[in-house]
Amino acid sequence: MGFSSVLPFAPWENTLIVACIAVLVALLLRRLASRYAVLMTERKSIAGQVVRSTHAPFESVIVFFALYMVWQSAQDELPAIQLVRHITEIALIFSLTWFGMRSMRSVGDVTIARFPSDAIDNLRARRVLTQSRVLVRSLSMVILLVGAASALMTFPNVRQLGTSLLASAGVAGIAVGLAAKSVLGNMLAGLQIAIAQPIRIDDVLVIQGYWGRVEEIAGTYVVIRVWDDRRLIVPLQWLIENPFENWTRTSSQITGSFFFYADYGLPVEPLRREAERLCKASKEWDGRACIVQVTDATEKSMQLRVLVTSTDSSQNWNLKCAVLEGLITFIREHYPEFLPRLRIDTSLASQPHIPLPKERISQVPSTA
């Protein structure tokens, strides 16, 4: 029995009155449920944050669900009732999609907020940040695709078309799979990066000679901020299939090295003491190592290598530059005679002039 046969009004008026009552009751129930949920959950908990951030989508789900139930109970003889039911069904599907995506994003935001990445040792925070962002984006994309597909399947023509395509997939399915290979490969690579985490947000990478930090991990690519503020866009699938350097994989601590050359007469021990003094005076040094070693010797000079350590690569770069500049200044001020020089044997210049044979004199070009 429909609602229009119960109330003594015109068919649509009766149905609209019932729809208004149903919407008001649904809104009242939603407010009571939300207030109860807020009281039952802590303000800083994940559930509490999700409840507070999904008020609007949850309200739309309740309203459209109430309308959907009213239209389904109405008489089929009402004018345009099938169209109204179809529109309400699509609105309910998109409300559920909105609610699912907002819930996923809220869970990701709360998880990221619990692990701030501005700490000194932010390895765990960067791991959580990478997993949350990649998984939230991937699952949100899946929810959106499912919602869009569900909405399209409410159209009878589209449903028949989908059935026909599934029945005759064959070669067409293979062609579509080959065409979407790169897209699907990048999406699967994104899930692999989220789970295995070969890279994370703010990791320091060296990719084909480019040094930079991971600025963003999108659904199909990674944005690397190079040291000179350029952006390097790398597909996720390329990172999975090719080798690269990750300087912050297990820790942000790093050992930096640089080389310079000096004369063989330069004493190395004073140079070591000066390097230690420079490291201790620098705030970029973490106190782990400051080493000066002779690593090579050529026919002109000896090669010295200096190893210095820091908490991250940016500080290590500044420390290397400061120590190198300080050592060069120290050598120039205290041992200037041992800077790299070009040796020339002048002993032949002091010998008496030996005249050339006559047959060679004729071959000497004239300077006139």
C-alpha positions in Angstrom: 0.0 0.0 0.0 1.4 3.4 -1.0 1.5 6.6 1.1 -0.9 8.4 -1.3 -3.7 6.1 -0.4 -3.4 6.9 3.3 -3.4 10.7 3.3 -6.4 12.6 1.7 -4.2 14.8 -0.6 -3.1 14.7 -4.2 -0.7 11.9 -4.9 2.5 13.9 -5.1 1.5 16.2 -2.2 1.1 13.2 0.1 4.4 11.8 -1.0 6.2 15.1 -0.6 4.8 15.6 2.9 6.0 12.1 3.9 9.4 12.8 2.3 9.7 16.0 4.3 8.9 14.2 7.5 11.3 11.4 6.7 14.1 14.0 6.0 13.5 15.8 9.3 13.5 12.5 11.2 16.7 11.4 9.4 18.4 14.7 10.3 17.3 14.4 13.9 18.6 10.9 14.1 21.8 12.0 12.5 22.4 14.7 15.0 21.7 12.4 17.9 24.0 9.7 16.5 26.8 12.3 15.8 26.5 13.7 19.3 26.6 10.3 20.8 29.6 9.3 18.7 31.5 12.5 19.6 30.9 11.8 23.3 32.0 8.2 23.0 35.2 9.0 21.1 38.1 11.0 22.3 38.8 14.3 20.6 42.3 13.3 19.4 41.5 9.7 18.6 41.3 8.5 15.0 37.6 7.6 15.4 36.8 11.0 16.9 38.5 12.9 14.1 36.7 10.8 11.5 33.4 11.5 13.1 34.0 15.2 13.2 35.2 15.5 9.7 32.5 13.4 8.1 29.4 15.3 9.3 28.5 16.7 5.9 28.9 13.5 3.8 27.2 11.4 6.5 24.2 13.8 6.6 23.8 13.6 2.8 23.9 9.8 3.0 21.1 9.9 5.7 19.0 12.4 3.7 19.2 10.6 0.4 18.7 7.2 2.0 15.5 8.5 3.6 14.3 9.9 0.3 15.2 6.7 -1.5 13.0 4.7 0.9 10.1 7.1 0.5 10.3 7.0 -3.3 10.5 3.2 -3.2 7.3 3.1 -1.1 5.4 5.5 -3.3 2.9 4.3 -5.9 4.4 3.4 -9.3 1.6 5.4 -11.0 3.0 8.8 -9.8 4.1 11.0 -12.7 7.9 10.8 -13.2 8.4 8.6 -10.1 10.9 6.4 -12.0 13.0 9.4 -12.9 12.9 10.7 -9.3 13.9 7.2 -8.0 16.8 7.0 -10.4 18.1 10.5 -9.6 17.9 9.8 -5.8 19.7 6.5 -6.3 22.5 8.2 -8.1 22.7 10.9 -5.5 22.8 8.2 -2.7 25.7 6.4 -4.5 27.7 9.6 -4.8 27.0 10.5 -1.2 28.3 7.1 -0.1 31.4 7.7 -2.4 31.9 11.1 -0.8 31.6 9.6 2.7 34.1 6.9 1.9 36.7 9.2 0.4 36.3 11.7 3.3 36.7 9.0 5.8 39.9 7.7 4.1 41.4 11.2 4.0 40.5 11.8 7.7 42.2 8.6 8.8 45.3 9.6 6.8 45.4 13.1 8.2 45.0 11.9 11.8 47.7 9.3 11.3 50.1 11.8 9.8 49.3 14.3 12.6 50.3 11.7 15.2 53.8 11.5 13.8 55.2 15.0 13.1 58.0 15.0 10.5 59.8 18.1 11.9 61.6 16.1 14.6 65.3 15.5 14.4 65.0 11.8 14.0 62.0 11.7 11.7 62.5 8.3 10.1 59.4 6.7 11.5 57.3 9.8 10.8 58.4 9.8 7.1 57.6 6.1 6.9 54.1 6.7 8.2 53.7 9.8 6.1 54.6 7.9 2.9 52.3 5.0 3.7 49.4 7.2 4.6 49.5 9.4 1.6 50.0 6.7 -1.0 47.4 4.3 0.5 44.9 7.1 1.0 45.2 8.2 -2.6 45.1 4.7 -4.0 42.1 3.6 -1.9 40.3 6.9 -2.6 40.8 6.3 -6.3 39.4 2.8 -5.9 36.4 4.2 -4.0 35.8 6.8 -6.7 36.0 4.2 -9.5 33.6 1.9 -7.7 31.2 4.8 -7.1 31.3 6.0 -10.7 30.8 2.4 -12.0 27.9 1.8 -9.6 26.2 5.0 -10.8 26.7 4.1 -14.4 25.3 0.7 -13.9 22.0 2.2 -12.8 21.4 3.0 -16.4 19.9 0.0 -18.3 21.6 0.8 -21.5 25.0 1.0 -19.8 24.4 -2.2 -18.0 23.6 -4.0 -21.2 26.7 -2.5 -22.8 28.8 -3.7 -19.9 27.4 -7.2 -20.2 28.1 -7.3 -23.9 31.6 -6.1 -23.4 32.2 -8.7 -20.8 30.8 -11.4 -23.1 33.0 -10.4 -26.0 36.1 -9.3 -24.1 38.7 -11.5 -25.8 41.0 -9.5 -28.0 39.5 -6.2 -26.9 40.4 -6.9 -23.3 43.9 -7.8 -24.3 44.2 -4.6 -26.3 42.9 -2.5 -23.4 45.2 -4.3 -21.0 48.3 -3.5 -23.2 47.2 0.1 -23.7 46.8 0.5 -19.9 49.9 -1.3 -19.0 51.9 1.8 -18.0 49.0 3.2 -15.9 48.4 -0.1 -14.1 52.1 -0.6 -13.7 52.5 2.7 -12.0 49.5 2.1 -9.7 50.9 -1.3 -8.7 54.3 0.3 -8.2 52.6 2.9 -5.9 51.2 0.2 -3.7 54.5 -1.6 -3.6 56.2 1.7 -2.6 53.6 2.2 0.1 54.1 -1.3 1.5 57.9 -2.0 1.0 58.9 1.7 1.2 62.1 1.8 -0.9 61.5 5.6 -0.7 59.7 7.9 1.6 58.6 11.5 1.8 61.7 13.8 2.4 64.1 11.0 1.5 67.4 12.1 -0.1 67.9 10.4 -3.5 70.5 10.4 -6.2 68.9 9.4 -9.5 71.1 9.4 -12.6 73.3 12.1 -11.1 70.5 14.3 -9.7 70.6 14.9 -6.0 67.3 15.9 -4.4 64.6 15.2 -1.8 61.3 13.4 -2.3 58.8 16.2 -2.3 55.7 14.3 -3.3 54.6 10.7 -4.1 51.6 10.9 -6.4 49.5 8.0 -7.7 51.8 7.4 -10.8 54.9 9.5 -10.3 57.3 11.0 -7.7 58.4 14.6 -7.5 62.1 15.1 -6.6 63.1 18.6 -5.5 66.6 19.0 -6.8 69.1 21.1 -4.8 68.7 24.1 -7.2 64.9 24.1 -6.7 64.2 22.3 -10.0 61.7 19.4 -9.9 62.5 16.0 -11.3 59.4 14.0 -12.2 60.1 10.2 -12.1 57.4 7.5 -12.8 56.9 5.1 -10.0 57.4 2.1 -12.2 60.9 3.4 -13.2 61.9 3.6 -9.6 60.9 0.0 -9.0 62.7 -1.3 -12.1 65.9 0.8 -12.0 68.7 1.3 -9.3 69.0 4.6 -7.5 70.7 5.8 -4.3 68.8 6.5 -1.1 70.9 8.3 1.4 68.2 8.2 4.2 66.9 4.6 3.8 67.6 3.5 7.4 68.9 6.8 8.9 69.5 10.4 7.9 73.1 10.3 9.3 75.7 10.4 6.6 79.5 10.4 6.2 80.8 12.9 3.7 84.3 13.0 2.0 86.3 15.4 0.0 89.9 15.3 -1.5 92.6 17.8 -1.9 96.3 17.8 -2.8 99.4 19.0 -1.1 103.2 18.8 -1.4 105.0 15.8 0.1 106.7 18.0 2.7 103.4 18.9 4.4 103.1 17.3 7.9 99.8 15.5 8.2 99.4 15.5 12.0 98.9 19.3 12.4 96.4 19.0 9.6 94.5 16.4 11.5 94.4 18.5 14.6 93.2 21.5 12.6 90.4 19.4 11.0 89.2 18.2 14.4 89.2 21.8 15.7 87.2 22.9 12.7 84.7 20.1 13.2 84.2 20.7 16.9 83.6 24.4 16.2 80.9 23.6 13.6 77.3 23.0 14.6 76.9 20.7 11.6 79.2 18.0 13.0 77.5 15.2 15.0 80.7 14.1 16.7 81.0 10.6 15.1 84.1 10.9 12.9 86.6 13.5 11.6 89.4 11.7 9.8 92.3 12.9 7.6 94.2 10.3 5.6 96.7 10.2 2.8 95.0 8.0 0.1 97.2 8.5 -2.9 100.5 9.7 -4.1 101.3 11.0 -7.6 104.5 12.2 -9.2 103.6 15.8 -8.3 101.7 15.7 -4.9 100.0 13.5 -2.4 96.2 13.1 -2.1 94.5 13.6 1.2 90.9 12.5 2.0 88.9 14.0 4.8 85.9 12.2 6.2 83.3 14.2 8.3 79.9 13.1 9.6 76.6 14.9 10.1 73.0 14.1 11.0 71.8 14.7 7.4 73.1 15.4 4.0 72.4 19.1 3.9 74.4 19.7 7.1 77.1 17.5 5.8 77.5 19.5 2.6 77.9 22.7 4.6 80.4 21.0 7.0 82.5 19.7 4.1 82.7 23.2 2.6 83.6 24.8 5.9 86.3 22.2 6.7 87.8 22.4 3.2 88.0 26.1 3.3 89.5 26.1 6.8 92.2 23.5 5.9 93.2 25.5 2.8 93.5 28.6 4.9 95.6 26.7 7.5 98.0 25.4 4.9 98.3 28.8 3.2 99.1 30.6 6.6 101.3 28.0 8.3 102.8 25.9 5.4 102.6 28.0 2.3 105.7 26.3 0.9 103.9 22.9 0.8 101.0 24.0 -1.5 100.9 22.0 -4.7 103.7 23.2 -7.0 105.0 22.3 -10.5 108.6 21.1 -10.2 111.1 22.1 -12.9 114.6 20.7 -13.0 116.9 23.7 -13.6 120.2 21.9 -13.3 120.6 21.8 -17.1 120.4 25.6 -17.3 123.6 26.0 -15.2 125.7 23.8 -17.6 127.9 25.4 -20.3 126.4 25.8 -23.7 127.1 22.8 -26.0 127.4 23.9 -29.7 125.3 22.0 -32.2 126.9 20.0 -35.0 127.1 21.7 -38.3 124.6 19.4 -40.0 122.0 20.4 -37.4 122.8 24.1 -37.5 121.5 24.2 -41.1 118.2 22.8 -39.9 117.6 25.5 -37.3 115.1 28.1 -38.7 116.2 31.6 -39.0 114.7 34.2 -36.6 115.4 37.1 -38.9 
